[in-house]
Amino acid sequence: MKNHYDIELMTTKAAAIRKNIVLMLKTDKGHLGGSTSIADIVAALYFGVMRFDPQDPKKPNRDRFILSKGHSVLAQYGALIELGLLSRDKLDTLKRLGSPLQGHPDMKMFPGLEANTGALGQGVSLANGLALAGRLDNEDFYTYVIVGDGELSEGQNWEAIMAAAHYKLDHVIAFIDNNELQATGKIAERFNTGPYREKFLGFGWNALEIDGHSIPEILEAVEQAKAGTGKPTAIIAHTIKGKGVSFAENNPAFHHNAMTPEQYELALKETTP
């Protein structure tokens, strides 16, 4: 890698994000599986890759981050809390009336969010709009978007993917959270939207495949994406739904579920470095 990243810091922050997710959920229902699967990507972006100043989260030339799979916002909350944008004493207010920690991103409630997301399939469209606006304003920022693999059954994704290639939006970098599961089971058995690399290449994108839990691979993929010109890049990140919490790993029941008190204590232990 050309850049000198602090991989140890990002690894530590990924663990902290997972613990924050568990602390937010406690024994209430929530999206444990899809939030923990993206923790390493989110940590790499916020603590290594992105130009983002937590003291000035609306700085004009900042990099942008869109979480298309908005139900997994617990990972983003976890990172922003680590960056000091919200006090840790808010961790136990998830989904309460008036709390900044809503079940889906609310940019009016939580500083540092770029968009309200979670109506699945719209994230790439939002990323395209930001990239086009940046081009018009002669600004040189990147827009990162995380898309769920189950979410790729939404047709708007593919319209946006075609548009990004047509407009040569090489400052759009999309991570596909390829954990192979959705709420009701295996994606391959519900609505198979693969193979992703071949499809993105066919739609005119650069396409890379990585281990989505390897910080070095995430960083190397971003550098490769930035080295290319004239095309957006899709980084297909192979991940484990529920990563880091043993009983939730590869378990579609924890797409959205509540932990028992015993599971909560185990999850806290497993996510504490």
Backbone bond lengths (Angstrom), bond angles and torsions (degrees), N, CA, C in turn:
res aa  C-N    CA-C-N  psi(-1)  N-CA   C-N-CA  omega(-1)  CA-C   N-CA-C  phi
1 M - - - 1.470 - - 1.521 110.28 -
2 K 1.312 115.63 138.24 1.463 120.58 -178.82 1.527 111.33 -72.67
3 N 1.320 116.30 -41.97 1.458 120.24 -178.24 1.524 110.99 -80.85
4 H 1.307 116.21 150.56 1.459 121.22 179.06 1.530 108.57 -96.96
5 Y 1.310 114.99 94.06 1.454 120.77 -178.24 1.522 110.54 -92.54
6 D 1.317 115.96 153.33 1.455 121.65 174.24 1.532 107.79 -93.22
7 I 1.329 115.39 85.54 1.466 120.59 -175.27 1.526 110.96 -66.13
8 E 1.330 116.53 -34.84 1.470 119.49 178.35 1.525 110.66 -62.70
9 L 1.333 117.13 -41.13 1.466 120.57 177.83 1.524 110.42 -61.91
10 M 1.328 116.72 -46.71 1.470 119.82 -178.08 1.525 111.60 -64.42
11 T 1.329 116.75 -37.45 1.464 120.67 177.75 1.528 110.28 -64.66
12 T 1.328 115.61 -42.95 1.473 120.66 178.13 1.525 110.65 -63.20
13 K 1.330 116.74 -41.36 1.462 120.49 -179.38 1.526 111.78 -69.80
14 A 1.321 118.09 -33.80 1.467 119.91 175.87 1.526 110.43 -61.61
15 A 1.338 115.79 -41.24 1.471 120.06 176.98 1.522 110.52 -64.88
16 A 1.342 116.59 -41.42 1.469 120.46 179.23 1.519 111.06 -64.56
17 I 1.325 117.20 -37.44 1.464 120.62 178.15 1.523 109.89 -62.71
18 R 1.325 116.72 -44.24 1.473 119.40 179.36 1.528 110.96 -62.57
19 K 1.325 116.30 -41.06 1.473 118.18 178.62 1.521 109.99 -65.40
20 N 1.340 117.78 -40.42 1.471 120.33 177.87 1.523 111.28 -60.78
21 I 1.333 116.73 -37.76 1.464 120.89 177.63 1.523 110.24 -59.73
22 V 1.327 115.65 -47.61 1.467 120.67 179.96 1.525 110.30 -63.12
23 L 1.325 117.47 -42.70 1.470 121.05 -179.97 1.523 111.64 -64.50
24 M 1.324 117.33 -36.53 1.464 119.78 177.91 1.521 111.32 -66.85
25 L 1.319 116.26 -41.03 1.465 119.84 -174.58 1.524 113.06 -76.87
26 K 1.321 115.95 -41.89 1.473 120.62 -171.96 1.523 108.98 49.82
27 T 1.314 117.87 -122.32 1.471 120.06 -179.48 1.527 111.45 -109.94
28 D 1.337 116.26 20.98 1.460 120.25 175.61 1.526 110.24 -92.01
29 K 1.317 116.49 158.36 1.462 119.81 177.88 1.520 110.67 -69.26
30 G 1.322 115.11 140.47 1.451 119.64 178.02 1.511 110.88 -175.96
31 H 1.334 115.41 176.84 1.464 121.51 -173.28 1.526 110.63 -91.24
32 L 1.309 115.25 78.01 1.463 121.58 179.69 1.529 111.21 -71.10
33 G 1.331 116.85 -49.46 1.466 120.98 -170.82 1.514 114.55 -59.97
34 G 1.336 116.61 -53.39 1.457 120.88 -176.84 1.506 114.60 -75.88
35 S 1.332 117.28 -16.26 1.470 120.67 175.51 1.522 110.34 -79.85
36 T 1.333 116.99 -44.61 1.457 119.41 -179.63 1.524 112.11 -69.96
37 S 1.335 118.00 -26.55 1.469 119.65 -178.65 1.517 112.61 -68.04
38 I 1.341 118.00 -24.35 1.470 120.40 -177.36 1.528 112.67 -104.37
39 A 1.321 118.60 6.51 1.462 120.97 -173.64 1.524 112.50 -60.45
40 D 1.324 117.75 -38.30 1.467 120.04 -178.71 1.524 111.04 -69.51
41 I 1.319 117.09 -39.69 1.469 121.02 177.95 1.525 109.84 -63.98
42 V 1.320 116.40 -46.66 1.464 121.00 -179.06 1.527 110.32 -62.41
43 A 1.331 117.41 -41.52 1.467 120.59 178.88 1.523 110.98 -63.95
44 A 1.331 116.84 -42.44 1.468 120.36 179.63 1.526 111.02 -63.35
45 L 1.322 116.82 -38.67 1.461 119.97 -179.42 1.527 111.32 -68.65
46 Y 1.316 117.15 -52.46 1.464 120.28 -173.25 1.528 113.88 -75.94
47 F 1.333 117.60 -28.14 1.467 119.60 -174.58 1.527 112.90 -111.39
48 G 1.332 116.35 11.29 1.449 118.10 177.69 1.512 114.90 -151.36
49 V 1.309 116.63 -48.91 1.465 121.37 -167.65 1.526 112.71 -87.39
50 M 1.308 117.33 -49.51 1.464 120.35 -166.57 1.515 113.35 -81.25
51 R 1.333 114.59 144.53 1.464 120.55 164.70 1.515 106.55 -78.61
52 F 1.320 115.78 105.03 1.464 121.07 -177.10 1.511 108.20 -152.14
53 D 1.298 116.89 119.66 1.459 122.88 -178.10 1.524 109.24 -104.84
54 P 1.336 118.79 107.99 1.468 119.95 -179.02 1.525 112.95 -62.69
55 Q 1.345 117.23 -19.60 1.458 120.09 175.95 1.526 112.00 -78.33
56 D 1.335 116.49 -18.83 1.466 121.96 -179.62 1.522 108.28 -145.82
57 P 1.354 117.64 71.38 1.467 121.10 -171.58 1.523 114.72 -67.82
58 K 1.319 118.61 -7.25 1.460 121.26 177.03 1.530 111.77 -111.03
59 K 1.324 117.18 19.91 1.464 121.05 178.41 1.534 108.49 -54.65
60 P 1.329 118.18 130.47 1.473 121.26 -169.53 1.525 115.15 -54.20
61 N 1.325 118.86 -42.38 1.456 119.88 -173.34 1.531 112.83 -95.87
62 R 1.345 116.31 22.07 1.465 120.13 178.20 1.529 110.06 -68.04
63 D 1.323 116.11 155.80 1.455 119.91 166.73 1.519 108.65 -73.00
64 R 1.321 115.55 150.25 1.468 121.20 -179.18 1.529 110.81 -107.00
65 F 1.327 115.11 149.06 1.461 120.87 176.73 1.528 108.74 -132.17
66 I 1.332 115.50 123.42 1.459 122.15 177.98 1.524 108.54 -115.48
67 L 1.312 116.93 123.18 1.465 121.69 176.33 1.523 107.44 -97.54
68 S 1.327 115.50 92.84 1.460 119.14 -176.83 1.527 111.23 -62.78
69 K 1.329 116.41 -41.70 1.470 120.05 176.08 1.529 107.84 -81.85
70 G 1.323 114.67 74.59 1.462 121.73 -169.39 1.514 114.79 -63.19
71 H 1.340 117.73 -19.70 1.461 119.32 178.28 1.534 111.77 -67.02
72 S 1.346 116.89 -14.71 1.465 121.03 178.51 1.521 112.26 -95.54
73 V 1.325 116.31 22.58 1.468 121.58 -175.93 1.526 113.25 -62.57
74 L 1.314 118.17 -15.34 1.464 119.39 178.39 1.521 111.25 -57.29
75 A 1.334 117.33 -33.76 1.467 119.99 177.79 1.522 110.50 -66.44
76 Q 1.325 116.93 -40.91 1.462 120.29 178.88 1.525 110.81 -68.96
77 Y 1.326 117.21 -43.11 1.459 119.71 174.66 1.528 110.23 -55.90
78 G 1.336 115.60 -45.08 1.457 119.87 -178.01 1.511 112.43 -58.73
79 A 1.351 116.47 -39.91 1.467 120.77 178.60 1.517 111.58 -69.75
80 L 1.320 117.01 -44.10 1.469 120.47 -177.16 1.531 111.58 -67.97
81 I 1.312 116.30 -31.49 1.468 119.34 174.12 1.527 110.12 -67.45
82 E 1.339 116.78 -40.15 1.466 120.12 176.20 1.529 111.31 -62.34
83 L 1.331 116.76 -30.31 1.463 121.55 178.74 1.528 112.58 -82.63
84 G 1.334 116.72 -4.83 1.455 120.29 175.39 1.517 115.17 89.37
85 L 1.349 118.44 12.96 1.461 119.89 -179.77 1.522 112.99 -77.24
86 L 1.316 116.73 -13.48 1.457 121.06 177.62 1.518 108.28 -149.88
87 S 1.312 116.37 143.72 1.453 121.27 -179.13 1.523 111.24 -66.98
88 R 1.320 115.84 144.40 1.459 120.67 -179.89 1.525 112.42 -64.50
89 D 1.324 117.50 -21.13 1.468 118.29 -179.31 1.523 112.25 -70.55
90 K 1.344 116.70 -4.95 1.464 120.56 175.87 1.532 112.59 -86.80
91 L 1.334 116.79 -6.05 1.457 119.98 -175.88 1.526 113.55 -56.96
92 D 1.322 116.98 -30.24 1.470 119.41 -176.88 1.524 112.77 -94.60
93 T 1.357 117.31 19.35 1.470 119.97 179.79 1.530 112.63 -109.30
94 L 1.326 117.41 13.86 1.467 121.08 -175.45 1.532 112.07 -52.54
95 K 1.328 114.55 127.12 1.473 124.42 175.28 1.526 114.43 64.72
96 R 1.324 116.76 12.51 1.464 118.43 174.63 1.525 109.73 -79.54
97 L 1.316 116.15 152.61 1.451 121.56 179.74 1.530 109.97 -58.80
98 G 1.321 116.46 125.69 1.454 121.64 179.06 1.519 115.01 85.47
99 S 1.333 118.53 -7.03 1.457 121.23 -179.57 1.530 110.48 -74.18
100 P 1.350 117.49 145.80 1.468 119.71 173.01 1.516 112.60 -69.59
101 L 1.328 116.65 -14.97 1.469 121.20 -178.98 1.522 110.02 -96.12
102 Q 1.326 115.42 76.63 1.456 119.83 177.25 1.526 110.75 -83.83
103 G 1.317 116.85 166.98 1.465 121.31 -176.39 1.510 113.88 -67.34
104 H 1.336 116.57 -22.89 1.461 123.02 172.26 1.525 107.45 -129.90
105 P 1.339 118.22 156.82 1.468 119.79 -175.95 1.525 112.52 -59.22
106 D 1.320 115.63 133.00 1.462 122.29 175.11 1.519 107.10 -128.53
107 M 1.346 116.45 102.94 1.459 121.19 -173.12 1.522 112.75 -66.30
108 K 1.332 117.16 -17.34 1.465 119.62 177.12 1.531 111.77 -83.15
109 M 1.318 115.83 -17.42 1.465 120.40 -177.07 1.523 112.80 -99.76
110 F 1.331 116.77 -28.05 1.464 120.52 -173.48 1.520 109.08 -128.80
111 P 1.339 119.39 122.32 1.469 121.36 179.75 1.521 111.38 -67.41
112 G 1.325 115.69 145.88 1.462 120.02 176.14 1.504 115.16 95.65
113 L 1.331 117.99 -6.38 1.458 120.99 176.71 1.531 109.44 -88.09
114 E 1.332 116.77 141.22 1.455 121.16 -176.51 1.527 113.23 -93.67
115 A 1.340 117.17 -21.32 1.467 119.41 -175.67 1.517 110.16 -162.45
116 N 1.314 115.77 154.15 1.458 121.69 168.81 1.527 107.07 -81.88
117 T 1.314 116.58 120.25 1.468 119.31 -175.74 1.519 110.70 -131.42
118 G 1.317 114.73 174.42 1.448 120.41 179.95 1.504 113.10 123.13
119 A 1.343 117.36 -17.48 1.460 119.69 164.67 1.520 104.23 -74.69
120 L 1.328 116.98 97.12 1.455 121.75 -162.45 1.525 112.77 -61.24
121 G 1.333 114.07 144.88 1.459 121.45 177.38 1.506 114.43 100.67
122 Q 1.327 117.70 -3.02 1.464 119.47 -172.39 1.528 114.54 -102.74
123 G 1.322 118.10 -8.04 1.450 120.68 -172.57 1.516 114.78 -64.34
124 V 1.326 117.58 -40.74 1.466 119.47 -179.96 1.522 109.77 -67.51
125 S 1.327 117.44 -36.49 1.462 120.19 175.45 1.525 110.94 -60.56
126 L 1.326 117.14 -43.90 1.461 120.98 177.49 1.526 111.10 -62.78
127 A 1.321 116.40 -42.98 1.464 120.44 179.54 1.528 110.45 -62.51
128 N 1.334 116.73 -41.07 1.462 120.47 178.01 1.524 110.86 -60.69
129 G 1.329 116.22 -44.52 1.461 120.10 -179.53 1.517 112.15 -61.37
130 L 1.333 116.22 -42.37 1.451 119.99 177.91 1.526 111.35 -64.28
131 A 1.333 115.80 -41.98 1.463 119.53 -179.71 1.527 111.56 -65.87
132 L 1.310 117.64 -40.01 1.462 120.85 178.34 1.529 110.83 -67.06
133 A 1.331 116.56 -39.47 1.467 120.03 177.35 1.524 110.55 -63.04
134 G 1.340 116.16 -42.05 1.453 119.86 177.88 1.515 112.10 -62.03
135 R 1.326 115.93 -38.56 1.463 119.82 178.00 1.527 110.51 -63.43
136 L 1.322 116.73 -44.71 1.468 120.77 179.95 1.523 111.58 -63.01
137 D 1.332 116.35 -33.94 1.461 121.29 -177.31 1.530 112.64 -90.91
138 N 1.340 116.23 4.76 1.471 121.01 -178.89 1.527 112.30 57.76
139 E 1.332 115.64 39.00 1.460 120.80 177.12 1.527 108.93 -103.77
140 D 1.307 115.54 148.25 1.464 120.74 -172.65 1.526 110.07 -115.67
141 F 1.326 116.93 67.13 1.459 120.26 177.17 1.520 109.93 -117.10
142 Y 1.320 115.02 159.44 1.463 121.40 175.06 1.518 109.47 -101.69
143 T 1.316 115.27 148.02 1.456 121.23 174.00 1.524 108.33 -115.34
144 Y 1.325 115.59 119.81 1.459 122.89 178.77 1.525 108.48 -103.33
145 V 1.316 116.26 138.68 1.461 120.09 179.55 1.527 108.20 -137.18
146 I 1.325 116.24 135.97 1.468 121.44 174.53 1.518 108.02 -106.57
147 V 1.330 114.61 124.34 1.463 122.83 -177.72 1.524 107.94 -117.90
148 G 1.320 117.67 136.77 1.457 120.74 176.01 1.514 111.41 -78.92
149 D 1.338 116.64 148.78 1.462 118.40 178.73 1.533 111.18 -68.65
150 G 1.333 117.48 -36.41 1.459 119.22 175.25 1.517 111.88 -64.06
151 E 1.318 115.12 -32.83 1.462 121.86 179.76 1.523 112.84 -64.69
152 L 1.334 117.26 -21.61 1.461 120.44 -176.87 1.526 113.09 -70.45
153 S 1.329 117.43 -3.49 1.464 119.05 171.93 1.521 112.03 -76.28
154 E 1.341 116.60 -10.47 1.470 120.91 177.21 1.529 109.33 -79.72
155 G 1.336 116.44 125.73 1.456 120.59 -174.18 1.506 115.23 -64.23
156 Q 1.335 117.47 -28.64 1.462 119.11 -178.44 1.524 111.49 -59.88
157 N 1.335 117.10 -31.38 1.463 119.85 176.58 1.518 111.10 -51.98
158 W 1.318 115.84 -48.16 1.461 119.84 -171.45 1.518 111.54 -73.69
159 E 1.311 117.52 -30.88 1.469 119.70 172.04 1.526 109.78 -63.51
160 A 1.323 116.28 -43.58 1.463 120.55 -179.93 1.526 110.95 -67.50
161 I 1.324 116.82 -37.23 1.464 121.01 178.85 1.529 110.42 -64.00
162 M 1.329 116.44 -42.03 1.472 119.63 175.38 1.524 111.27 -63.30
163 A 1.325 116.67 -42.09 1.469 120.42 -178.30 1.528 110.81 -64.81
164 A 1.336 117.46 -40.43 1.465 120.49 -179.84 1.520 111.19 -61.58
165 A 1.336 116.47 -39.85 1.465 119.86 177.84 1.529 110.57 -68.47
166 H 1.335 116.46 -42.65 1.470 120.61 -178.60 1.524 111.52 -59.66
167 Y 1.334 116.23 -42.79 1.466 120.84 -177.77 1.532 112.79 -88.36
168 K 1.346 115.73 5.32 1.467 120.86 175.54 1.535 111.58 54.73
169 L 1.322 115.23 51.03 1.471 121.13 -175.88 1.530 109.91 -84.63
170 D 1.339 114.48 75.26 1.459 119.28 -176.77 1.521 113.13 -75.01
171 H 1.326 117.57 -0.74 1.468 120.33 174.25 1.531 111.74 -100.43
172 V 1.330 116.46 13.46 1.464 121.68 171.44 1.529 108.01 -103.97
173 I 1.328 115.88 123.37 1.461 122.05 177.96 1.524 107.41 -124.96
174 A 1.333 116.10 117.44 1.470 121.55 -176.17 1.523 110.46 -109.18
175 F 1.307 116.08 128.53 1.469 122.01 170.51 1.527 108.03 -96.44
176 I 1.315 116.12 128.80 1.467 120.83 173.29 1.525 107.42 -99.20
177 D 1.320 116.77 115.46 1.461 122.00 179.11 1.522 107.86 -77.83
178 N 1.319 115.88 88.49 1.468 122.03 -171.76 1.533 109.98 -92.01
179 N 1.352 115.26 72.36 1.468 119.17 178.50 1.527 112.35 -93.86
180 E 1.337 116.60 -2.02 1.465 124.76 170.15 1.527 114.55 71.49
181 L 1.339 116.78 6.46 1.463 119.77 -179.08 1.520 110.70 -127.82
182 Q 1.325 116.03 149.53 1.455 121.84 169.97 1.524 107.55 -128.44
183 A 1.310 117.15 -170.70 1.466 119.94 -170.57 1.520 113.64 -58.14
184 T 1.323 116.59 -33.48 1.464 119.32 -172.58 1.517 114.04 -107.02
185 G 1.321 117.80 4.85 1.459 118.96 178.08 1.514 113.12 141.49
186 K 1.321 115.92 -155.71 1.462 121.60 -176.36 1.531 110.97 -71.68
187 I 1.329 115.01 133.01 1.463 120.24 179.36 1.520 110.49 -61.02
188 A 1.328 117.41 -39.34 1.468 121.11 -178.55 1.523 112.31 -59.28
189 E 1.347 116.41 -24.89 1.464 120.52 -178.62 1.528 112.38 -98.42
190 R 1.344 116.95 -10.58 1.469 120.21 -178.96 1.522 110.77 -101.40
191 F 1.318 116.71 -60.11 1.468 121.56 178.76 1.516 106.50 -155.32
192 N 1.306 116.11 93.42 1.460 121.78 -171.49 1.526 110.74 -74.57
193 T 1.330 116.51 112.25 1.465 120.58 -177.11 1.525 112.83 -103.23
194 G 1.327 117.57 3.03 1.461 120.37 178.25 1.521 111.57 -80.79
195 P 1.347 116.53 178.53 1.460 129.19 -2.04 1.527 110.70 -80.67
196 Y 1.324 117.36 133.47 1.460 120.75 -170.60 1.524 113.64 -74.22
197 R 1.309 117.76 -43.95 1.467 118.70 -177.51 1.532 110.66 -59.89
198 E 1.319 115.73 -47.67 1.463 119.62 -178.78 1.523 111.13 -63.20
199 K 1.310 117.19 -38.31 1.470 119.45 -178.69 1.525 111.22 -68.84
200 F 1.327 117.16 -44.70 1.463 118.33 179.06 1.529 110.96 -63.62
201 L 1.327 117.16 -40.27 1.465 119.34 176.16 1.526 110.43 -61.03
202 G 1.318 116.50 -42.63 1.457 120.62 179.18 1.514 113.63 -65.08
203 F 1.331 116.38 -27.70 1.464 121.28 178.36 1.525 112.21 -87.34
204 G 1.334 117.37 3.61 1.456 120.83 173.65 1.509 116.09 93.42
205 W 1.330 117.17 17.82 1.468 121.91 177.97 1.524 110.20 -100.12
206 N 1.333 116.35 159.59 1.458 120.50 158.44 1.529 106.62 -72.40
207 A 1.323 116.97 148.81 1.463 119.73 -179.99 1.521 109.94 -143.44
208 L 1.332 116.00 128.38 1.454 123.23 -179.64 1.525 108.88 -126.15
209 E 1.332 116.50 152.84 1.461 120.81 175.81 1.522 109.14 -122.92
210 I 1.324 116.18 134.80 1.464 120.97 -176.95 1.524 110.92 -142.16
211 D 1.323 114.70 167.45 1.461 121.98 165.43 1.527 106.52 -80.40
212 G 1.311 116.97 112.12 1.459 121.64 -175.45 1.514 114.55 -70.90
213 H 1.327 117.69 -1.56 1.465 121.05 175.74 1.529 111.82 -109.19
214 S 1.333 116.84 5.61 1.457 121.62 177.90 1.522 108.80 -100.95
215 I 1.317 117.12 108.15 1.466 120.83 179.61 1.533 111.15 -57.11
216 P 1.342 119.47 -46.32 1.470 118.18 178.76 1.527 113.08 -59.10
217 E 1.327 117.85 -39.50 1.467 119.73 179.44 1.519 111.11 -67.50
218 I 1.314 117.67 -38.14 1.467 121.39 176.95 1.525 109.77 -60.55
219 L 1.321 116.50 -47.29 1.462 121.39 -177.88 1.521 111.33 -65.40
220 E 1.323 116.81 -43.09 1.466 120.47 179.45 1.522 110.77 -63.04
221 A 1.322 117.15 -39.72 1.466 120.67 179.51 1.520 110.97 -63.95
222 V 1.330 117.40 -40.85 1.464 120.38 178.26 1.526 110.35 -63.65
223 E 1.320 117.08 -41.03 1.461 119.34 178.49 1.522 110.90 -63.41
224 Q 1.333 117.12 -40.48 1.465 119.83 177.07 1.521 110.72 -63.53
225 A 1.333 116.60 -39.83 1.466 120.48 179.58 1.520 110.70 -62.74
226 K 1.325 116.85 -40.74 1.465 120.44 -178.84 1.522 111.87 -72.58
227 A 1.319 117.27 -24.02 1.463 120.44 -179.50 1.521 112.10 -75.87
228 G 1.324 117.14 -24.66 1.460 120.43 178.95 1.517 111.29 -78.43
229 T 1.295 116.51 155.94 1.471 120.58 178.45 1.518 109.70 -130.44
230 G 1.322 114.48 144.78 1.452 120.14 172.91 1.507 116.25 86.32
231 K 1.344 117.69 -4.67 1.463 120.22 -179.78 1.524 110.20 -137.85
232 P 1.337 117.28 143.16 1.470 119.34 168.11 1.522 109.04 -70.73
233 T 1.321 116.29 164.79 1.464 120.93 -177.89 1.514 110.76 -126.76
234 A 1.335 114.89 133.53 1.466 121.79 171.75 1.519 108.51 -105.34
235 I 1.322 116.17 127.55 1.464 121.58 175.98 1.526 107.18 -109.17
236 I 1.330 115.65 104.97 1.464 119.94 -178.68 1.520 107.22 -82.03
237 A 1.323 115.56 107.30 1.467 122.16 -173.51 1.528 109.15 -100.11
238 H 1.310 116.54 110.51 1.465 120.89 178.22 1.522 108.45 -76.86
239 T 1.316 115.68 117.14 1.458 121.56 -173.47 1.525 110.92 -129.34
240 I 1.318 114.86 172.21 1.463 122.40 176.74 1.519 108.11 -115.16
241 K 1.307 116.60 120.70 1.460 120.06 175.95 1.521 108.54 -64.39
242 G 1.336 115.49 129.23 1.456 119.65 -177.86 1.520 114.18 83.39
243 K 1.346 117.62 14.18 1.467 121.96 -174.71 1.527 111.98 -49.82
244 G 1.343 115.01 129.16 1.454 121.11 175.96 1.512 115.16 95.77
245 V 1.331 116.25 -10.42 1.470 121.42 178.29 1.525 106.55 -122.72
246 S 1.323 117.13 105.54 1.470 122.18 -165.12 1.522 113.89 -53.45
247 F 1.310 117.69 -47.15 1.465 120.27 -175.26 1.522 112.75 -73.72
248 A 1.321 117.11 -14.63 1.469 121.17 -179.85 1.513 113.11 -98.42
249 E 1.338 117.88 -15.23 1.457 119.89 -176.11 1.530 111.15 -64.53
250 N 1.341 114.46 128.30 1.466 122.90 -179.84 1.531 112.62 55.62
251 N 1.317 115.96 28.60 1.460 121.27 -178.73 1.527 108.66 -115.86
252 P 1.349 117.70 104.44 1.465 119.17 -177.26 1.517 113.73 -62.29
253 A 1.323 118.11 -17.97 1.464 120.65 177.67 1.523 111.19 -60.93
254 F 1.350 116.86 -25.13 1.455 119.91 -179.13 1.525 112.58 -98.97
255 H 1.345 115.51 20.43 1.463 117.89 165.05 1.530 108.20 -59.60
256 H 1.317 115.66 -46.78 1.466 121.55 175.45 1.519 106.97 -150.16
257 N 1.328 115.57 105.03 1.456 119.05 -175.02 1.524 108.99 -160.24
258 A 1.306 115.36 170.07 1.466 121.39 176.88 1.519 109.53 -107.04
259 M 1.321 115.32 141.74 1.464 120.23 173.68 1.522 109.73 -84.07
260 T 1.303 116.21 146.20 1.463 120.08 169.59 1.530 107.73 -72.55
261 P 1.328 118.12 162.72 1.466 119.06 176.03 1.531 112.62 -54.20
262 E 1.329 116.42 -37.99 1.463 119.96 -179.98 1.526 110.70 -68.66
263 Q 1.339 116.77 -40.93 1.460 119.92 177.46 1.528 111.11 -65.67
264 Y 1.310 116.64 -38.23 1.462 120.32 178.57 1.525 110.71 -60.42
265 E 1.321 117.70 -45.37 1.460 121.04 179.48 1.528 110.81 -63.60
266 L 1.333 116.87 -39.30 1.461 120.56 178.11 1.528 110.75 -66.37
267 A 1.336 116.14 -42.84 1.467 120.23 179.15 1.525 111.67 -62.41
268 L 1.328 116.59 -39.68 1.471 120.23 176.51 1.525 110.74 -61.41
269 K 1.328 115.91 -43.11 1.464 120.51 -179.73 1.519 110.50 -64.64
270 E 1.327 117.14 -42.25 1.460 120.93 -176.28 1.518 113.39 -73.40
271 T 1.321 117.85 -23.85 1.453 120.76 -179.55 1.527 112.70 -100.27
272 T 1.318 117.51 5.36 1.466 121.84 176.19 1.520 109.01 -96.50
273 P 1.343 118.03 114.25 1.477 120.39 -177.79 1.530 112.26 -58.57
